Amino acid sequence: MTESVPSRSPEAGPAVTYRFGPYMLDAAQRRLLSGSEVRPLPEKVFQILLLLLEADCRVVERRVLLDRVWPGAAASNANLAQHMFMLRGLLGEHAGDQVYVVTVPGKGYRFAVPIEAKQGLYMKGSCERCRRLLPPSADAYICSYECTFCAACSQVSGGRCPNCGGEQVRRPRRSHSDLDS
């Protein structure tokens, strides 16, 4: 059974991120991250990846992909296959691999690994390195994966996340009820 895929504009509303395997897609910024490496995404490959992620491991029919990625254009299954090849290459898949993107014969494609979709920023209430509590008024730093560190631990790591190597930036402040510990 194939389900329809929701239509969402990444620019409309809060930030949406999708994590799968070692990757994170920042839909609003149209960036695919692998650790601290940003992988360039051609526009049509981005659109295909986003549709597959939004489907949350359900099959996305070829016709849906063609209609959404090439609206009003005379795109063929060959166009789609070429862009799927490019997507698989960006995700590190090689010939015959279907680690992330699975071909469903006669139907379409689906994602094959668990996907964590998030909207907005997850606010943690403690430092990941020293476990110090971080009340709403505390200086704290986060990376693009939302790893959270107190000011002292961020300084020790030189402003780089020890988990992913990404840049740490000052965490926005929210009320106490918005924090998770």
C-alpha positions as YAML, in Angstrom:
chain: A
units: angstrom
residues:
- id: 1
  name: MET
  ca: [0.00, 0.00, 0.00]
- id: 2
  name: THR
  ca: [1.36, 3.38, -1.00]
- id: 3
  name: GLU
  ca: [0.44, 6.52, 0.87]
- id: 4
  name: SER
  ca: [0.46, 10.08, -0.33]
- id: 5
  name: VAL
  ca: [3.36, 12.24, 0.74]
- id: 6
  name: PRO
  ca: [2.65, 15.50, 2.56]
- id: 7
  name: SER
  ca: [3.54, 18.65, 0.67]
- id: 8
  name: ARG
  ca: [5.57, 21.02, 2.81]
- id: 9
  name: SER
  ca: [7.73, 23.98, 1.97]
- id: 10
  name: PRO
  ca: [10.87, 23.89, 4.14]
- id: 11
  name: GLU
  ca: [10.98, 27.70, 4.19]
- id: 12
  name: ALA
  ca: [7.50, 28.01, 5.72]
- id: 13
  name: GLY
  ca: [7.73, 27.69, 9.47]
- id: 14
  name: PRO
  ca: [10.26, 26.45, 12.02]
- id: 15
  name: ALA
  ca: [13.41, 24.56, 11.17]
- id: 16
  name: VAL
  ca: [12.90, 20.91, 10.26]
- id: 17
  name: THR
  ca: [15.73, 18.41, 10.50]
- id: 18
  name: TYR
  ca: [15.88, 14.73, 9.65]
- id: 19
  name: ARG
  ca: [18.51, 12.43, 11.13]
- id: 20
  name: PHE
  ca: [19.30, 9.02, 9.68]
- id: 21
  name: GLY
  ca: [22.47, 6.97, 10.04]
- id: 22
  name: PRO
  ca: [25.38, 9.42, 10.28]
- id: 23
  name: TYR
  ca: [23.47, 12.09, 8.32]
- id: 24
  name: MET
  ca: [21.32, 15.07, 9.14]
- id: 25
  name: LEU
  ca: [19.28, 16.95, 6.56]
- id: 26
  name: ASP
  ca: [18.57, 20.55, 7.52]
- id: 27
  name: ALA
  ca: [15.54, 21.16, 5.28]
- id: 28
  name: ALA
  ca: [15.35, 24.92, 5.87]
- id: 29
  name: GLN
  ca: [19.03, 25.41, 4.97]
- id: 30
  name: ARG
  ca: [18.88, 22.71, 2.27]
- id: 31
  name: ARG
  ca: [22.06, 21.12, 3.66]
- id: 32
  name: LEU
  ca: [23.04, 17.50, 4.16]
- id: 33
  name: LEU
  ca: [25.51, 17.06, 7.00]
- id: 34
  name: SER
  ca: [27.69, 14.04, 7.68]
- id: 35
  name: GLY
  ca: [29.48, 14.81, 10.93]
- id: 36
  name: SER
  ca: [31.07, 18.19, 10.34]
- id: 37
  name: GLU
  ca: [31.11, 17.75, 6.54]
- id: 38
  name: VAL
  ca: [28.48, 19.54, 4.46]
- id: 39
  name: ARG
  ca: [27.56, 17.53, 1.37]
- id: 40
  name: PRO
  ca: [26.33, 19.58, -1.59]
- id: 41
  name: LEU
  ca: [22.83, 18.67, -2.73]
- id: 42
  name: PRO
  ca: [21.67, 19.49, -6.25]
- id: 43
  name: GLU
  ca: [18.12, 20.86, -6.10]
- id: 44
  name: LYS
  ca: [16.32, 17.85, -7.58]
- id: 45
  name: VAL
  ca: [18.30, 15.42, -5.39]
- id: 46
  name: PHE
  ca: [17.35, 17.54, -2.36]
- id: 47
  name: GLN
  ca: [13.67, 17.38, -3.34]
- id: 48
  name: ILE
  ca: [13.79, 13.60, -3.79]
- id: 49
  name: LEU
  ca: [15.56, 13.09, -0.46]
- id: 50
  name: LEU
  ca: [13.05, 15.34, 1.32]
- id: 51
  name: LEU
  ca: [10.08, 13.45, -0.17]
- id: 52
  name: LEU
  ca: [11.56, 10.11, 0.89]
- id: 53
  name: LEU
  ca: [12.27, 11.37, 4.41]
- id: 54
  name: GLU
  ca: [8.80, 12.91, 4.76]
- id: 55
  name: ALA
  ca: [7.29, 9.54, 3.79]
- id: 56
  name: ASP
  ca: [8.95, 8.01, 6.88]
- id: 57
  name: CYS
  ca: [9.96, 4.66, 5.31]
- id: 58
  name: ARG
  ca: [6.72, 4.30, 3.32]
- id: 59
  name: VAL
  ca: [6.88, 3.77, -0.44]
- id: 60
  name: VAL
  ca: [6.84, 6.91, -2.57]
- id: 61
  name: GLU
  ca: [5.53, 6.02, -6.00]
- id: 62
  name: ARG
  ca: [7.59, 6.92, -9.06]
- id: 63
  name: ARG
  ca: [4.72, 9.01, -10.42]
- id: 64
  name: VAL
  ca: [4.57, 11.06, -7.19]
- id: 65
  name: LEU
  ca: [8.32, 11.70, -7.37]
- id: 66
  name: LEU
  ca: [8.14, 12.69, -11.04]
- id: 67
  name: ASP
  ca: [5.13, 14.98, -10.46]
- id: 68
  name: ARG
  ca: [6.65, 16.71, -7.42]
- id: 69
  name: VAL
  ca: [10.26, 17.02, -8.55]
- id: 70
  name: TRP
  ca: [9.56, 17.80, -12.22]
- id: 71
  name: PRO
  ca: [6.14, 19.50, -12.10]
- id: 72
  name: GLY
  ca: [4.76, 20.14, -15.55]
- id: 73
  name: ALA
  ca: [7.89, 18.77, -17.22]
- id: 74
  name: ALA
  ca: [8.21, 15.71, -19.42]
- id: 75
  name: ALA
  ca: [10.54, 13.83, -17.06]
- id: 76
  name: SER
  ca: [10.96, 10.08, -17.45]
- id: 77
  name: ASN
  ca: [11.84, 7.15, -15.24]
- id: 78
  name: ALA
  ca: [15.38, 7.51, -16.64]
- id: 79
  name: ASN
  ca: [15.59, 11.04, -15.16]
- id: 80
  name: LEU
  ca: [14.42, 9.70, -11.82]
- id: 81
  name: ALA
  ca: [16.83, 6.74, -11.94]
- id: 82
  name: GLN
  ca: [19.77, 9.07, -12.66]
- id: 83
  name: HIS
  ca: [18.88, 11.31, -9.71]
- id: 84
  name: MET
  ca: [18.42, 8.29, -7.44]
- id: 85
  name: PHE
  ca: [21.90, 7.15, -8.50]
- id: 86
  name: MET
  ca: [23.24, 10.60, -7.53]
- id: 87
  name: LEU
  ca: [21.42, 10.50, -4.17]
- id: 88
  name: ARG
  ca: [22.75, 7.03, -3.38]
- id: 89
  name: GLY
  ca: [26.27, 8.20, -4.22]
- id: 90
  name: LEU
  ca: [25.93, 11.18, -1.85]
- id: 91
  name: LEU
  ca: [24.83, 8.77, 0.87]
- id: 92
  name: GLY
  ca: [27.85, 6.54, 0.27]
- id: 93
  name: GLU
  ca: [25.98, 3.66, -1.35]
- id: 94
  name: HIS
  ca: [27.73, 1.70, -4.10]
- id: 95
  name: ALA
  ca: [26.37, -0.40, -6.97]
- id: 96
  name: GLY
  ca: [23.81, -2.85, -5.64]
- id: 97
  name: ASP
  ca: [23.73, -1.36, -2.14]
- id: 98
  name: GLN
  ca: [20.36, -0.33, -0.82]
- id: 99
  name: VAL
  ca: [21.37, 0.74, 2.67]
- id: 100
  name: TYR
  ca: [19.33, 3.96, 2.73]
- id: 101
  name: VAL
  ca: [17.18, 4.02, -0.42]
- id: 102
  name: VAL
  ca: [15.36, 0.84, -1.41]
- id: 103
  name: THR
  ca: [13.87, 0.30, -4.86]
- id: 104
  name: VAL
  ca: [10.41, -1.24, -4.61]
- id: 105
  name: PRO
  ca: [9.98, -3.01, -7.98]
- id: 106
  name: GLY
  ca: [7.03, -1.76, -9.99]
- id: 107
  name: LYS
  ca: [6.15, 0.92, -7.42]
- id: 108
  name: GLY
  ca: [8.82, 3.38, -6.40]
- id: 109
  name: TYR
  ca: [11.30, 3.96, -3.61]
- id: 110
  name: ARG
  ca: [11.38, 4.07, 0.16]
- id: 111
  name: PHE
  ca: [13.83, 4.89, 2.89]
- id: 112
  name: ALA
  ca: [15.20, 1.82, 4.68]
- id: 113
  name: VAL
  ca: [16.61, 3.15, 7.95]
- id: 114
  name: PRO
  ca: [14.96, 4.79, 10.96]
- id: 115
  name: ILE
  ca: [14.42, 8.52, 10.52]
- id: 116
  name: GLU
  ca: [14.26, 11.02, 13.35]
- id: 117
  name: ALA
  ca: [12.32, 14.09, 12.27]
- id: 118
  name: LYS
  ca: [12.42, 17.18, 14.46]
- id: 119
  name: GLN
  ca: [10.88, 20.56, 14.31]
- id: 120
  name: GLY
  ca: [12.58, 23.33, 16.22]
- id: 121
  name: LEU
  ca: [15.42, 23.08, 18.70]
- id: 122
  name: TYR
  ca: [15.71, 20.46, 21.44]
- id: 123
  name: MET
  ca: [16.86, 22.26, 24.57]
- id: 124
  name: LYS
  ca: [18.91, 20.10, 26.94]
- id: 125
  name: GLY
  ca: [19.26, 21.05, 30.59]
- id: 126
  name: SER
  ca: [22.77, 19.71, 31.27]
- id: 127
  name: CYS
  ca: [26.26, 19.71, 29.77]
- id: 128
  name: GLU
  ca: [27.07, 16.55, 27.80]
- id: 129
  name: ARG
  ca: [30.69, 16.57, 28.93]
- id: 130
  name: CYS
  ca: [30.63, 17.41, 32.67]
- id: 131
  name: ARG
  ca: [26.89, 16.88, 33.34]
- id: 132
  name: ARG
  ca: [26.62, 20.34, 34.98]
- id: 133
  name: LEU
  ca: [23.02, 21.59, 35.12]
- id: 134
  name: LEU
  ca: [22.30, 24.39, 32.67]
- id: 135
  name: PRO
  ca: [19.43, 26.54, 33.93]
- id: 136
  name: PRO
  ca: [17.68, 28.84, 31.44]
- id: 137
  name: SER
  ca: [19.94, 31.77, 32.40]
- id: 138
  name: ALA
  ca: [23.21, 29.82, 31.98]
- id: 139
  name: ASP
  ca: [25.60, 30.34, 29.10]
- id: 140
  name: ALA
  ca: [25.48, 27.19, 27.00]
- id: 141
  name: TYR
  ca: [26.72, 26.22, 23.55]
- id: 142
  name: ILE
  ca: [25.28, 23.84, 20.96]
- id: 143
  name: CYS
  ca: [26.38, 22.35, 17.65]
- id: 144
  name: SER
  ca: [24.18, 21.66, 14.62]
- id: 145
  name: TYR
  ca: [23.30, 18.25, 16.11]
- id: 146
  name: GLU
  ca: [22.20, 20.02, 19.32]
- id: 147
  name: CYS
  ca: [24.97, 18.55, 21.46]
- id: 148
  name: THR
  ca: [24.95, 20.89, 24.47]
- id: 149
  name: PHE
  ca: [27.92, 22.10, 26.53]
- id: 150
  name: CYS
  ca: [28.49, 24.56, 29.37]
- id: 151
  name: ALA
  ca: [30.72, 27.57, 28.64]
- id: 152
  name: ALA
  ca: [33.75, 25.98, 30.34]
- id: 153
  name: CYS
  ca: [33.51, 22.71, 28.37]
- id: 154
  name: SER
  ca: [32.94, 24.61, 25.13]
- id: 155
  name: GLN
  ca: [36.09, 26.63, 25.80]
- id: 156
  name: VAL
  ca: [38.10, 23.47, 26.54]
- id: 157
  name: SER
  ca: [37.02, 22.00, 23.19]
- id: 158
  name: GLY
  ca: [37.96, 25.19, 21.35]
- id: 159
  name: GLY
  ca: [34.37, 25.87, 20.29]
- id: 160
  name: ARG
  ca: [34.19, 22.59, 18.31]
- id: 161
  name: CYS
  ca: [31.85, 19.76, 19.20]
- id: 162
  name: PRO
  ca: [33.85, 16.74, 20.38]
- id: 163
  name: ASN
  ca: [31.09, 14.45, 19.05]
- id: 164
  name: CYS
  ca: [30.73, 15.66, 15.45]
- id: 165
  name: GLY
  ca: [33.46, 18.28, 14.99]
- id: 166
  name: GLY
  ca: [30.89, 20.98, 14.21]
- id: 167
  name: GLU
  ca: [31.05, 24.57, 15.35]
- id: 168
  name: GLN
  ca: [29.47, 25.36, 18.71]
- id: 169
  name: VAL
  ca: [27.34, 28.48, 18.96]
- id: 170
  name: ARG
  ca: [25.66, 30.18, 21.89]
- id: 171
  name: ARG
  ca: [22.39, 28.44, 22.73]
- id: 172
  name: PRO
  ca: [19.28, 30.60, 22.65]
- id: 173
  name: ARG
  ca: [17.59, 31.08, 26.00]
- id: 174
  name: ARG
  ca: [14.09, 29.87, 26.79]
- id: 175
  name: SER
  ca: [11.93, 29.63, 29.86]
- id: 176
  name: HIS
  ca: [12.62, 26.80, 32.33]
- id: 177
  name: SER
  ca: [9.53, 24.86, 31.16]
- id: 178
  name: ASP
  ca: [10.98, 24.55, 27.64]
- id: 179
  name: LEU
  ca: [14.17, 22.80, 28.76]
- id: 180
  name: ASP
  ca: [14.66, 19.04, 28.88]
- id: 181
  name: SER
  ca: [17.33, 17.53, 31.11]
...
